[in-house]
Amino acid sequence: MLMPPPAPVAVSAPSPIGLDQESVTGAYGTPASQTDAPPAIVWQYLAEDCVLDVYFYRDVETGKTHALYVKVKGDDQSDDQLRTCLARIAKRNASNGTGTPVAR
């Protein structure tokens, strides 16, 4: 008797929204690239099959920057794809243990 394959396990990672740059680096590692796009600073992370942009904006009262927007690049920009991409990047950072991206 054939058994059905197990259901896929949902992957999750904390959202970077609201985090400062140090906290995002701690959770996701060093970005592959950083771009100034006034008034934002954009950090780009790469995973196996996704590209994630994290947009930081400066708080005028505190002077600190916080992530206020994230975007998955590509054809699938669904919430599920965003969660999967965040989880892959966080997992890669955790398995690397250095806070720097693993060479692809």
Secondary structure as GFF3:
##gff-version 3
##sequence-region A 1 104
A	DSSP	alpha_helix	21	28	.	.	.	ID=ss1
A	DSSP	beta_strand	33	37	.	.	.	ID=ss2
A	DSSP	beta_strand	40	46	.	.	.	ID=ss3
A	DSSP	beta_strand	51	58	.	.	.	ID=ss4
A	DSSP	beta_strand	65	73	.	.	.	ID=ss5
A	DSSP	alpha_helix	79	96	.	.	.	ID=ss6
###
